[in-house]
Amino acid sequence: MIIGYVVFLFAGIVLGNGVPHLVKGGVGSKHQTPFGKPSSALVNVIWGAVNLLGGFWLVVWGSTFSVPFPIAGTLAIVGLFLIGIFNTAVWQNDPVAKGE
């Protein structure tokens, strides 16, 4: 059962990681990805979409563990919060990471 909790936490992290990549790529800006510093807008859109798809499938898989919905949603939001804090710490003062 604990694996279900971990899956929902990671689903939130992966979903939250996809958002900045889709936004930066969608407006035509470069942004850091695992494939280069900084990557093109197209690479960011693709990476963001892969993250959202992966997060979605983690949610689908996590639902097989019978985690109560309020707990699953809370864990996913905590994951979103954690990746947001991490991204802020990494990107706020790094012009290369921000694609500048």
Biopython code that builds the backbone (N, CA, C, O; Angstrom):
import numpy as np
from Bio.PDB.StructureBuilder import StructureBuilder

atoms = [
    (1, "MET", "N", (0.823, -1.196, 0.000)),
    (1, "MET", "CA", (0.000, 0.000, 0.000)),
    (1, "MET", "C", (0.864, 1.257, 0.000)),
    (1, "MET", "O", (0.486, 2.256, -0.611)),
    (2, "ILE", "N", (2.023, 1.230, 0.675)),
    (2, "ILE", "CA", (2.856, 2.429, 0.732)),
    (2, "ILE", "C", (3.360, 2.821, -0.654)),
    (2, "ILE", "O", (3.602, 4.001, -0.909)),
    (3, "ILE", "N", (3.522, 1.853, -1.546)),
    (3, "ILE", "CA", (3.976, 2.185, -2.889)),
    (3, "ILE", "C", (2.961, 3.090, -3.596)),
    (3, "ILE", "O", (3.347, 3.938, -4.401)),
    (4, "GLY", "N", (1.689, 2.918, -3.308)),
    (4, "GLY", "CA", (0.673, 3.793, -3.884)),
    (4, "GLY", "C", (0.864, 5.237, -3.463)),
    (4, "GLY", "O", (0.692, 6.149, -4.272)),
    (5, "TYR", "N", (1.215, 5.451, -2.215)),
    (5, "TYR", "CA", (1.468, 6.805, -1.727)),
    (5, "TYR", "C", (2.675, 7.419, -2.448)),
    (5, "TYR", "O", (2.643, 8.583, -2.848)),
    (6, "VAL", "N", (3.725, 6.633, -2.606)),
    (6, "VAL", "CA", (4.931, 7.104, -3.277)),
    (6, "VAL", "C", (4.636, 7.414, -4.750)),
    (6, "VAL", "O", (5.128, 8.403, -5.294)),
    (7, "VAL", "N", (3.837, 6.565, -5.383)),
    (7, "VAL", "CA", (3.484, 6.779, -6.791)),
    (7, "VAL", "C", (2.749, 8.110, -6.960)),
    (7, "VAL", "O", (3.046, 8.856, -7.893)),
    (8, "PHE", "N", (1.806, 8.419, -6.086)),
    (8, "PHE", "CA", (1.075, 9.686, -6.204)),
    (8, "PHE", "C", (1.981, 10.882, -5.925)),
    (8, "PHE", "O", (1.832, 11.927, -6.560)),
    (9, "LEU", "N", (2.906, 10.748, -4.995)),
    (9, "LEU", "CA", (3.848, 11.826, -4.739)),
    (9, "LEU", "C", (4.691, 12.097, -5.984)),
    (9, "LEU", "O", (4.864, 13.250, -6.379)),
    (10, "PHE", "N", (5.215, 11.037, -6.604)),
    (10, "PHE", "CA", (6.016, 11.201, -7.806)),
    (10, "PHE", "C", (5.180, 11.661, -8.993)),
    (10, "PHE", "O", (5.688, 12.367, -9.865)),
    (11, "ALA", "N", (3.917, 11.277, -9.043)),
    (11, "ALA", "CA", (3.041, 11.771, -10.104)),
    (11, "ALA", "C", (2.943, 13.293, -10.033)),
    (11, "ALA", "O", (3.013, 13.972, -11.057)),
    (12, "GLY", "N", (2.782, 13.818, -8.837)),
    (12, "GLY", "CA", (2.734, 15.273, -8.674)),
    (12, "GLY", "C", (4.038, 15.931, -9.083)),
    (12, "GLY", "O", (4.031, 16.991, -9.709)),
    (13, "ILE", "N", (5.155, 15.312, -8.736)),
    (13, "ILE", "CA", (6.459, 15.861, -9.106)),
    (13, "ILE", "C", (6.615, 15.892, -10.621)),
    (13, "ILE", "O", (7.039, 16.903, -11.182)),
    (14, "VAL", "N", (6.279, 14.808, -11.277)),
    (14, "VAL", "CA", (6.442, 14.729, -12.731)),
    (14, "VAL", "C", (5.473, 15.685, -13.434)),
    (14, "VAL", "O", (5.856, 16.363, -14.387)),
    (15, "LEU", "N", (4.228, 15.743, -12.971)),
    (15, "LEU", "CA", (3.266, 16.674, -13.566)),
    (15, "LEU", "C", (3.723, 18.119, -13.376)),
    (15, "LEU", "O", (3.653, 18.927, -14.302)),
    (16, "GLY", "N", (4.186, 18.434, -12.182)),
    (16, "GLY", "CA", (4.650, 19.789, -11.910)),
    (16, "GLY", "C", (5.889, 20.157, -12.707)),
    (16, "GLY", "O", (6.073, 21.323, -13.055)),
    (17, "ASN", "N", (6.733, 19.197, -12.998)),
    (17, "ASN", "CA", (7.932, 19.464, -13.785)),
    (17, "ASN", "C", (7.584, 19.743, -15.245)),
    (17, "ASN", "O", (8.317, 20.463, -15.924)),
    (18, "GLY", "N", (6.500, 19.197, -15.728)),
    (18, "GLY", "CA", (6.120, 19.410, -17.122)),
    (18, "GLY", "C", (5.613, 20.810, -17.405)),
    (18, "GLY", "O", (5.748, 21.297, -18.528)),
    (19, "VAL", "N", (5.040, 21.461, -16.421)),
    (19, "VAL", "CA", (4.410, 22.767, -16.630)),
    (19, "VAL", "C", (5.398, 23.840, -17.097)),
    (19, "VAL", "O", (5.141, 24.480, -18.116)),
    (20, "PRO", "N", (6.524, 24.066, -16.393)),
    (20, "PRO", "CA", (7.419, 25.126, -16.866)),
    (20, "PRO", "C", (7.990, 24.862, -18.252)),
    (20, "PRO", "O", (8.231, 25.797, -19.016)),
    (21, "HIS", "N", (8.205, 23.599, -18.576)),
    (21, "HIS", "CA", (8.739, 23.279, -19.899)),
    (21, "HIS", "C", (7.714, 23.576, -20.983)),
    (21, "HIS", "O", (8.060, 24.120, -22.032)),
    (22, "LEU", "N", (6.469, 23.228, -20.744)),
    (22, "LEU", "CA", (5.430, 23.543, -21.726)),
    (22, "LEU", "C", (5.227, 25.045, -21.865)),
    (22, "LEU", "O", (5.062, 25.547, -22.977)),
    (23, "VAL", "N", (5.237, 25.755, -20.767)),
    (23, "VAL", "CA", (5.029, 27.203, -20.807)),
    (23, "VAL", "C", (6.184, 27.888, -21.532)),
    (23, "VAL", "O", (5.958, 28.666, -22.459)),
    (24, "LYS", "N", (7.417, 27.607, -21.120)),
    (24, "LYS", "CA", (8.562, 28.251, -21.760)),
    (24, "LYS", "C", (8.644, 27.873, -23.245)),
    (24, "LYS", "O", (8.889, 28.733, -24.091)),
    (25, "GLY", "N", (8.443, 26.608, -23.554)),
    (25, "GLY", "CA", (8.475, 26.200, -24.957)),
    (25, "GLY", "C", (7.312, 26.774, -25.743)),
    (25, "GLY", "O", (7.471, 27.150, -26.904)),
    (26, "GLY", "N", (6.153, 26.844, -25.126)),
    (26, "GLY", "CA", (4.960, 27.357, -25.801)),
    (26, "GLY", "C", (5.052, 28.821, -26.177)),
    (26, "GLY", "O", (4.409, 29.256, -27.133)),
    (27, "VAL", "N", (5.843, 29.589, -25.441)),
    (27, "VAL", "CA", (6.021, 31.005, -25.775)),
    (27, "VAL", "C", (7.291, 31.229, -26.595)),
    (27, "VAL", "O", (7.668, 32.369, -26.868)),
    (28, "GLY", "N", (7.946, 30.138, -26.985)),
    (28, "GLY", "CA", (9.103, 30.236, -27.862)),
    (28, "GLY", "C", (10.420, 30.489, -27.179)),
    (28, "GLY", "O", (11.390, 30.864, -27.837)),
    (29, "SER", "N", (10.486, 30.298, -25.884)),
    (29, "SER", "CA", (11.725, 30.546, -25.140)),
    (29, "SER", "C", (12.529, 29.270, -24.952)),
    (29, "SER", "O", (11.984, 28.167, -24.926)),
    (30, "LYS", "N", (13.833, 29.445, -24.822)),
    (30, "LYS", "CA", (14.699, 28.322, -24.472)),
    (30, "LYS", "C", (14.603, 28.105, -22.968)),
    (30, "LYS", "O", (14.282, 29.020, -22.210)),
    (31, "HIS", "N", (14.885, 26.880, -22.555)),
    (31, "HIS", "CA", (14.823, 26.532, -21.138)),
    (31, "HIS", "C", (15.640, 25.266, -20.924)),
    (31, "HIS", "O", (15.812, 24.470, -21.847)),
    (32, "GLN", "N", (16.138, 25.081, -19.717)),
    (32, "GLN", "CA", (16.974, 23.929, -19.391)),
    (32, "GLN", "C", (16.159, 22.638, -19.410)),
    (32, "GLN", "O", (15.071, 22.569, -18.840)),
    (33, "THR", "N", (16.700, 21.620, -20.071)),
    (33, "THR", "CA", (16.150, 20.261, -20.029)),
    (33, "THR", "C", (17.309, 19.298, -19.793)),
    (33, "THR", "O", (18.465, 19.721, -19.800)),
    (34, "PRO", "N", (17.028, 18.021, -19.586)),
    (34, "PRO", "CA", (18.123, 17.055, -19.451)),
    (34, "PRO", "C", (18.933, 16.888, -20.742)),
    (34, "PRO", "O", (20.005, 16.283, -20.720)),
    (35, "PHE", "N", (18.433, 17.417, -21.868)),
    (35, "PHE", "CA", (19.078, 17.217, -23.163)),
    (35, "PHE", "C", (20.026, 18.338, -23.545)),
    (35, "PHE", "O", (20.708, 18.234, -24.564)),
    (36, "GLY", "N", (20.091, 19.391, -22.773)),
    (36, "GLY", "CA", (20.988, 20.493, -23.084)),
    (36, "GLY", "C", (20.654, 21.719, -22.262)),
    (36, "GLY", "O", (19.555, 21.851, -21.723)),
    (37, "LYS", "N", (21.637, 22.625, -22.175)),
    (37, "LYS", "CA", (21.446, 23.855, -21.411)),
    (37, "LYS", "C", (21.713, 25.017, -22.329)),
    (37, "LYS", "O", (22.864, 25.160, -22.742)),
    (38, "PRO", "N", (20.826, 25.814, -22.670)),
    (38, "PRO", "CA", (19.380, 25.619, -22.664)),
    (38, "PRO", "C", (18.930, 24.902, -23.929)),
    (38, "PRO", "O", (19.631, 24.928, -24.941)),
    (39, "SER", "N", (17.785, 24.272, -23.880)),
    (39, "SER", "CA", (17.233, 23.554, -25.030)),
    (39, "SER", "C", (16.267, 24.458, -25.779)),
    (39, "SER", "O", (15.768, 25.446, -25.240)),
    (40, "SER", "N", (16.016, 24.102, -27.023)),
    (40, "SER", "CA", (15.113, 24.893, -27.861)),
    (40, "SER", "C", (13.687, 24.820, -27.333)),
    (40, "SER", "O", (13.352, 23.988, -26.491)),
    (41, "ALA", "N", (12.863, 25.716, -27.855)),
    (41, "ALA", "CA", (11.450, 25.749, -27.473)),
    (41, "ALA", "C", (10.769, 24.429, -27.829)),
    (41, "ALA", "O", (9.977, 23.911, -27.043)),
    (42, "LEU", "N", (11.068, 23.885, -29.000)),
    (42, "LEU", "CA", (10.443, 22.630, -29.421)),
    (42, "LEU", "C", (10.812, 21.482, -28.483)),
    (42, "LEU", "O", (9.952, 20.684, -28.110)),
    (43, "VAL", "N", (12.068, 21.397, -28.107)),
    (43, "VAL", "CA", (12.499, 20.343, -27.176)),
    (43, "VAL", "C", (11.774, 20.498, -25.845)),
    (43, "VAL", "O", (11.397, 19.503, -25.227)),
    (44, "ASN", "N", (11.575, 21.732, -25.398)),
    (44, "ASN", "CA", (10.874, 21.966, -24.146)),
    (44, "ASN", "C", (9.408, 21.567, -24.225)),
    (44, "ASN", "O", (8.874, 21.001, -23.271)),
    (45, "VAL", "N", (8.755, 21.847, -25.330)),
    (45, "VAL", "CA", (7.361, 21.426, -25.480)),
    (45, "VAL", "C", (7.269, 19.905, -25.458)),
    (45, "VAL", "O", (6.390, 19.336, -24.810)),
    (46, "ILE", "N", (8.177, 19.256, -26.165)),
    (46, "ILE", "CA", (8.173, 17.781, -26.183)),
    (46, "ILE", "C", (8.460, 17.238, -24.791)),
    (46, "ILE", "O", (7.778, 16.320, -24.335)),
    (47, "TRP", "N", (9.465, 17.794, -24.106)),
    (47, "TRP", "CA", (9.809, 17.324, -22.757)),
    (47, "TRP", "C", (8.652, 17.564, -21.786)),
    (47, "TRP", "O", (8.354, 16.709, -20.952)),
    (48, "GLY", "N", (8.007, 18.713, -21.892)),
    (48, "GLY", "CA", (6.858, 19.004, -21.037)),
    (48, "GLY", "C", (5.719, 18.032, -21.276)),
    (48, "GLY", "O", (5.086, 17.567, -20.328)),
    (49, "ALA", "N", (5.452, 17.721, -22.550)),
    (49, "ALA", "CA", (4.387, 16.779, -22.883)),
    (49, "ALA", "C", (4.718, 15.373, -22.376)),
    (49, "ALA", "O", (3.837, 14.663, -21.891)),
    (50, "VAL", "N", (5.985, 14.972, -22.488)),
    (50, "VAL", "CA", (6.402, 13.654, -21.976)),
    (50, "VAL", "C", (6.211, 13.602, -20.460)),
    (50, "VAL", "O", (5.768, 12.586, -19.925)),
    (51, "ASN", "N", (6.543, 14.690, -19.771)),
    (51, "ASN", "CA", (6.341, 14.749, -18.325)),
    (51, "ASN", "C", (4.859, 14.636, -17.972)),
    (51, "ASN", "O", (4.494, 13.875, -17.075)),
    (52, "LEU", "N", (4.007, 15.382, -18.664)),
    (52, "LEU", "CA", (2.574, 15.309, -18.374)),
    (52, "LEU", "C", (2.015, 13.919, -18.656)),
    (52, "LEU", "O", (1.201, 13.403, -17.890)),
    (53, "LEU", "N", (2.451, 13.321, -19.750)),
    (53, "LEU", "CA", (1.996, 11.970, -20.064)),
    (53, "LEU", "C", (2.478, 10.976, -19.008)),
    (53, "LEU", "O", (1.718, 10.110, -18.576)),
    (54, "GLY", "N", (3.733, 11.100, -18.594)),
    (54, "GLY", "CA", (4.263, 10.223, -17.549)),
    (54, "GLY", "C", (3.533, 10.407, -16.228)),
    (54, "GLY", "O", (3.224, 9.430, -15.547)),
    (55, "GLY", "N", (3.255, 11.657, -15.861)),
    (55, "GLY", "CA", (2.511, 11.929, -14.633)),
    (55, "GLY", "C", (1.113, 11.360, -14.680)),
    (55, "GLY", "O", (0.617, 10.813, -13.695)),
    (56, "PHE", "N", (0.474, 11.494, -15.846)),
    (56, "PHE", "CA", (-0.868, 10.926, -16.015)),
    (56, "PHE", "C", (-0.838, 9.413, -15.798)),
    (56, "PHE", "O", (-1.682, 8.869, -15.086)),
    (57, "TRP", "N", (0.129, 8.739, -16.408)),
    (57, "TRP", "CA", (0.198, 7.287, -16.264)),
    (57, "TRP", "C", (0.595, 6.863, -14.853)),
    (57, "TRP", "O", (0.215, 5.781, -14.407)),
    (58, "LEU", "N", (1.343, 7.687, -14.156)),
    (58, "LEU", "CA", (1.612, 7.390, -12.744)),
    (58, "LEU", "C", (0.319, 7.482, -11.925)),
    (58, "LEU", "O", (0.090, 6.667, -11.031)),
    (59, "VAL", "N", (-0.512, 8.461, -12.227)),
    (59, "VAL", "CA", (-1.811, 8.567, -11.543)),
    (59, "VAL", "C", (-2.671, 7.349, -11.847)),
    (59, "VAL", "O", (-3.309, 6.797, -10.950)),
    (60, "VAL", "N", (-2.690, 6.930, -13.103)),
    (60, "VAL", "CA", (-3.470, 5.738, -13.474)),
    (60, "VAL", "C", (-2.949, 4.520, -12.735)),
    (60, "VAL", "O", (-3.730, 3.745, -12.184)),
    (61, "TRP", "N", (-1.634, 4.345, -12.719)),
    (61, "TRP", "CA", (-1.045, 3.209, -12.017)),
    (61, "TRP", "C", (-1.302, 3.314, -10.515)),
    (61, "TRP", "O", (-1.646, 2.321, -9.873)),
    (62, "GLY", "N", (-1.138, 4.502, -9.959)),
    (62, "GLY", "CA", (-1.363, 4.700, -8.532)),
    (62, "GLY", "C", (-2.778, 4.380, -8.099)),
    (62, "GLY", "O", (-3.010, 3.966, -6.963)),
    (63, "SER", "N", (-3.727, 4.573, -9.010)),
    (63, "SER", "CA", (-5.123, 4.286, -8.666)),
    (63, "SER", "C", (-5.375, 2.795, -8.445)),
    (63, "SER", "O", (-6.400, 2.424, -7.873)),
    (64, "THR", "N", (-4.474, 1.953, -8.880)),
    (64, "THR", "CA", (-4.643, 0.507, -8.669)),
    (64, "THR", "C", (-4.264, 0.083, -7.255)),
    (64, "THR", "O", (-4.492, -1.067, -6.878)),
    (65, "PHE", "N", (-3.685, 0.997, -6.457)),
    (65, "PHE", "CA", (-3.244, 0.669, -5.107)),
    (65, "PHE", "C", (-4.273, 1.007, -4.039)),
    (65, "PHE", "O", (-3.980, 0.887, -2.850)),
    (66, "SER", "N", (-5.452, 1.420, -4.427)),
    (66, "SER", "CA", (-6.547, 1.713, -3.498)),
    (66, "SER", "C", (-6.182, 2.773, -2.455)),
    (66, "SER", "O", (-6.537, 2.648, -1.283)),
    (67, "VAL", "N", (-5.480, 3.799, -2.886)),
    (67, "VAL", "CA", (-5.188, 4.927, -2.013)),
    (67, "VAL", "C", (-6.437, 5.806, -1.985)),
    (67, "VAL", "O", (-6.951, 6.154, -3.048)),
    (68, "PRO", "N", (-6.937, 6.174, -0.820)),
    (68, "PRO", "CA", (-8.123, 7.032, -0.768)),
    (68, "PRO", "C", (-7.896, 8.336, -1.533)),
    (68, "PRO", "O", (-6.814, 8.920, -1.470)),
    (69, "PHE", "N", (-8.915, 8.785, -2.249)),
    (69, "PHE", "CA", (-8.796, 9.956, -3.114)),
    (69, "PHE", "C", (-8.241, 11.198, -2.407)),
    (69, "PHE", "O", (-7.351, 11.851, -2.952)),
    (70, "PRO", "N", (-8.736, 11.545, -1.213)),
    (70, "PRO", "CA", (-8.184, 12.751, -0.566)),
    (70, "PRO", "C", (-6.685, 12.649, -0.281)),
    (70, "PRO", "O", (-5.958, 13.638, -0.388)),
    (71, "ILE", "N", (-6.233, 11.462, 0.078)),
    (71, "ILE", "CA", (-4.808, 11.267, 0.351)),
    (71, "ILE", "C", (-4.021, 11.310, -0.958)),
    (71, "ILE", "O", (-2.951, 11.916, -1.020)),
    (72, "ALA", "N", (-4.544, 10.672, -1.997)),
    (72, "ALA", "CA", (-3.877, 10.672, -3.295)),
    (72, "ALA", "C", (-3.739, 12.095, -3.827)),
    (72, "ALA", "O", (-2.665, 12.482, -4.289)),
    (73, "GLY", "N", (-4.806, 12.869, -3.765)),
    (73, "GLY", "CA", (-4.756, 14.255, -4.229)),
    (73, "GLY", "C", (-3.802, 15.101, -3.414)),
    (73, "GLY", "O", (-3.066, 15.922, -3.962)),
    (74, "THR", "N", (-3.813, 14.903, -2.105)),
    (74, "THR", "CA", (-2.909, 15.648, -1.231)),
    (74, "THR", "C", (-1.458, 15.324, -1.551)),
    (74, "THR", "O", (-0.623, 16.227, -1.617)),
    (75, "LEU", "N", (-1.150, 14.062, -1.748)),
    (75, "LEU", "CA", (0.225, 13.671, -2.068)),
    (75, "LEU", "C", (0.663, 14.246, -3.410)),
    (75, "LEU", "O", (1.804, 14.686, -3.551)),
    (76, "ALA", "N", (-0.228, 14.245, -4.390)),
    (76, "ALA", "CA", (0.113, 14.812, -5.693)),
    (76, "ALA", "C", (0.379, 16.309, -5.568)),
    (76, "ALA", "O", (1.315, 16.820, -6.184)),
    (77, "ILE", "N", (-0.424, 17.015, -4.786)),
    (77, "ILE", "CA", (-0.211, 18.453, -4.587)),
    (77, "ILE", "C", (1.093, 18.703, -3.822)),
    (77, "ILE", "O", (1.808, 19.660, -4.119)),
    (78, "VAL", "N", (1.403, 17.862, -2.855)),
    (78, "VAL", "CA", (2.683, 17.984, -2.143)),
    (78, "VAL", "C", (3.837, 17.791, -3.130)),
    (78, "VAL", "O", (4.837, 18.505, -3.058)),
    (79, "GLY", "N", (3.707, 16.834, -4.046)),
    (79, "GLY", "CA", (4.727, 16.637, -5.081)),
    (79, "GLY", "C", (4.879, 17.862, -5.972)),
    (79, "GLY", "O", (5.996, 18.262, -6.298)),
    (80, "LEU", "N", (3.756, 18.455, -6.364)),
    (80, "LEU", "CA", (3.801, 19.692, -7.153)),
    (80, "LEU", "C", (4.528, 20.796, -6.386)),
    (80, "LEU", "O", (5.352, 21.516, -6.950)),
    (81, "PHE", "N", (4.218, 20.921, -5.107)),
    (81, "PHE", "CA", (4.858, 21.925, -4.259)),
    (81, "PHE", "C", (6.361, 21.674, -4.161)),
    (81, "PHE", "O", (7.153, 22.609, -4.280)),
    (82, "LEU", "N", (6.755, 20.429, -3.946)),
    (82, "LEU", "CA", (8.179, 20.107, -3.802)),
    (82, "LEU", "C", (8.965, 20.418, -5.069)),
    (82, "LEU", "O", (10.052, 20.990, -4.991)),
    (83, "ILE", "N", (8.435, 20.051, -6.240)),
    (83, "ILE", "CA", (9.159, 20.332, -7.480)),
    (83, "ILE", "C", (9.166, 21.834, -7.753)),
    (83, "ILE", "O", (10.119, 22.349, -8.339)),
    (84, "GLY", "N", (8.122, 22.539, -7.340)),
    (84, "GLY", "CA", (8.114, 23.995, -7.487)),
    (84, "GLY", "C", (9.198, 24.655, -6.657)),
    (84, "GLY", "O", (9.892, 25.553, -7.135)),
    (85, "ILE", "N", (9.346, 24.216, -5.420)),
    (85, "ILE", "CA", (10.396, 24.750, -4.553)),
    (85, "ILE", "C", (11.780, 24.412, -5.106)),
    (85, "ILE", "O", (12.674, 25.257, -5.117)),
    (86, "PHE", "N", (11.947, 23.187, -5.559)),
    (86, "PHE", "CA", (13.226, 22.766, -6.129)),
    (86, "PHE", "C", (13.565, 23.605, -7.363)),
    (86, "PHE", "O", (14.680, 24.111, -7.487)),
    (87, "ASN", "N", (12.594, 23.749, -8.277)),
    (87, "ASN", "CA", (12.837, 24.527, -9.492)),
    (87, "ASN", "C", (13.167, 25.983, -9.172)),
    (87, "ASN", "O", (14.038, 26.580, -9.804)),
    (88, "THR", "N", (12.481, 26.541, -8.204)),
    (88, "THR", "CA", (12.764, 27.918, -7.805)),
    (88, "THR", "C", (14.196, 28.053, -7.305)),
    (88, "THR", "O", (14.907, 28.986, -7.678)),
    (89, "ALA", "N", (14.610, 27.125, -6.467)),
    (89, "ALA", "CA", (15.968, 27.176, -5.921)),
    (89, "ALA", "C", (17.016, 27.031, -7.019)),
    (89, "ALA", "O", (18.062, 27.678, -6.966)),
    (90, "VAL", "N", (16.748, 26.199, -7.997)),
    (90, "VAL", "CA", (17.721, 25.947, -9.057)),
    (90, "VAL", "C", (17.740, 27.077, -10.082)),
    (90, "VAL", "O", (18.815, 27.499, -10.509)),
    (91, "TRP", "N", (16.578, 27.571, -10.480)),
    (91, "TRP", "CA", (16.494, 28.478, -11.626)),
    (91, "TRP", "C", (16.505, 29.962, -11.283)),
    (91, "TRP", "O", (16.796, 30.766, -12.168)),
    (92, "GLN", "N", (16.215, 30.363, -10.085)),
    (92, "GLN", "CA", (16.006, 31.786, -9.820)),
    (92, "GLN", "C", (17.225, 32.659, -10.089)),
    (92, "GLN", "O", (17.066, 33.809, -10.499)),
    (93, "ASN", "N", (18.417, 32.158, -9.876)),
    (93, "ASN", "CA", (19.610, 32.959, -10.088)),
    (93, "ASN", "C", (20.529, 32.414, -11.163)),
    (93, "ASN", "O", (21.684, 32.832, -11.257)),
    (94, "ASP", "N", (20.038, 31.486, -11.981)),
    (94, "ASP", "CA", (20.865, 30.863, -13.008)),
    (94, "ASP", "C", (20.363, 31.279, -14.394)),
    (94, "ASP", "O", (19.374, 30.724, -14.872)),
    (95, "PRO", "N", (21.025, 32.246, -15.053)),
    (95, "PRO", "CA", (20.545, 32.688, -16.356)),
    (95, "PRO", "C", (20.595, 31.593, -17.420)),
    (95, "PRO", "O", (19.780, 31.596, -18.343)),
    (96, "VAL", "N", (21.539, 30.655, -17.305)),
    (96, "VAL", "CA", (21.607, 29.559, -18.274)),
    (96, "VAL", "C", (20.396, 28.653, -18.121)),
    (96, "VAL", "O", (19.794, 28.249, -19.115)),
    (97, "ALA", "N", (20.033, 28.330, -16.881)),
    (97, "ALA", "CA", (18.878, 27.472, -16.637)),
    (97, "ALA", "C", (17.594, 28.131, -17.114)),
    (97, "ALA", "O", (16.662, 27.445, -17.532)),
    (98, "LYS", "N", (17.537, 29.463, -17.055)),
    (98, "LYS", "CA", (16.354, 30.189, -17.490)),
    (98, "LYS", "C", (16.361, 30.463, -18.991)),
    (98, "LYS", "O", (15.397, 31.008, -19.528)),
    (99, "GLY", "N", (17.440, 30.088, -19.664)),
    (99, "GLY", "CA", (17.511, 30.271, -21.105)),
    (99, "GLY", "C", (17.863, 31.685, -21.535)),
    (99, "GLY", "O", (17.570, 32.078, -22.664)),
    (100, "GLU", "N", (18.477, 32.444, -20.664)),
    (100, "GLU", "CA", (18.833, 33.836, -20.993)),
    (100, "GLU", "C", (20.191, 33.920, -21.631)),
    (100, "GLU", "O", (20.646, 35.012, -21.971)),
]
sb = StructureBuilder()
sb.init_structure("model")
sb.init_model(0)
sb.init_chain("A")
sb.init_seg("    ")
for serial, (resi, resn, name, xyz) in enumerate(atoms, 1):
    if name == "N":
        sb.init_residue(resn, " ", resi, " ")
    sb.init_atom(name, np.array(xyz, "f"), 0.0, 1.0, " ", f" {name:<3s}", serial, name[0])
structure = sb.get_structure()
